[in-house]
Amino acid sequence: MGNRQPAAHRLHLRNSHTLLPEAARPDDANHPPGDATLIDTLRRIVTARQYAKIDGVLVDVWSASVTVLIWDKLREDKRQRLLTLPSHELILRCIAIYSHITRDQTTKDRSRHDRGTGV
């Protein structure tokens, strides 16, 4: 899939420790690769509507929400593959999947609109 994450989220996840004072705080959660409770932590972020620091990375509500949305739609074998990644990589992979899906849907919608309007 390559490195197709949206630039804003790539910047946010990589440089949050230098951009935000909150990044200096201790981790709210630690999840080694393979720990499926990461998804529970992301669900708590979404429910509380409050970012959290996971494994040294600040995770915002949107990133957590998109990750959970994609996770819930994946087959079990795909979930197990994602769980082999560090938490920030799993989140970035889900964001990339979401971006790909929404980009394709936007293209289809535009095409449908253009055909309907004669553009």
Secondary structure, 3 states (H helix, E strand, C coil): CCCCCCHHHHHHHHHHHHHCHHHHCCCCECCCCCCCHHHHHHHHHHHHCCCEEECCEEECHHHHHHHHHHHHHCCHHHHHHHCCCCHHHHHHHHHHHHHHHHHHHHHHHHHHHHHHHCC
